[in-house]
Amino acid sequence: MLKATKAVAAAAGMMGVLAAGVVSADPLFHAQPGATVEIMTPGRGISLDIGGKHAIGYFVANNKACELTVVVADAFGDQASLDSPGTRFVMPVTQGKIFKVDASAGQSAEFFCGHGANRMIARVYDRAPYKS
């Protein structure tokens, strides 16, 4: 399992993080204040921290849909996370639609497929803004 965790870490390093884009990149998508927003292009990966989880992902345009691949694993930083190989999700997201991932600590991520499936907008946000 340690090899799988190293593979996920290596993939995250290879993919890199895209620069945060303009929220108005797609008129159908409305990010809320305080959210982390990333613009994804086909074949280029992103790396996101979602609560106590870490996610890496990319998409390819396929039949006017964004074919999204996301690997979610425990966040790195302590020995307990070294045995978590992660879980991979592969799914088509049609243009104008959203795929959501809920993680621990009240955070979520959503992936919006833009017009023509030529970009996705990834957003990490706090789904419980009034937690005590």
Long-range contacts (C-beta under 8 A, 24 or more apart in sequence): 1-82, 1-83, 1-84, 1-85, 2-82, 2-83, 4-85, 4-86, 5-73, 5-81, 5-82, 5-83, 5-84, 5-85, 5-86, 8-56, 8-71, 8-73, 8-85, 8-86, 9-76, 11-45, 11-56, 11-71, 12-45, 12-47, 12-54, 12-56, 14-45, 15-44, 15-45, 15-46, 15-47, 15-56, 15-58, 16-45, 16-47, 17-46, 17-47, 18-44, 18-45, 18-46, 21-121, 25-114, 25-119, 25-121, 26-112, 26-114, 26-115, 26-119, 26-121, 28-96, 28-112, 28-114, 28-115, 29-112, 29-114, 29-121, 31-121, 31-123, 31-125, 32-125, 34-125, 34-126, 34-129, 35-123, 35-124, 35-125, 36-123, 36-124, 36-125, 37-121, 37-122, 37-123, 38-121, 38-122, 38-123, 39-119, 39-120, 39-121, 39-122, 40-111, 40-119, 40-120, 40-121, 40-122, 41-118, 41-119, 42-117, 42-118, 42-119, 46-122, 48-109, 48-122, 48-124, 49-75, 49-124, 50-101, 50-103, 50-107, 50-108, 50-109, 50-124, 51-103, 51-104, 51-105, 51-106, 51-107, 52-103, 52-104, 52-105, 53-103, 53-104, 55-101, 55-109, 57-111, 57-122, 59-93, 59-111, 59-113, 59-120, 61-116, 61-117, 61-118, 62-92, 62-117, 63-92, 64-94, 64-95, 64-116, 64-117, 65-92, 65-93, 65-94, 65-95, 65-113, 65-117, 66-92, 66-93, 66-94, 66-95, 66-111, 66-113, 66-114, 66-117, 66-120, 67-91, 67-92, 67-93, 68-92, 68-93, 68-99, 68-111, 68-113, 68-120, 70-101, 70-111, 72-101, 72-103, 93-120, 102-127, 106-131
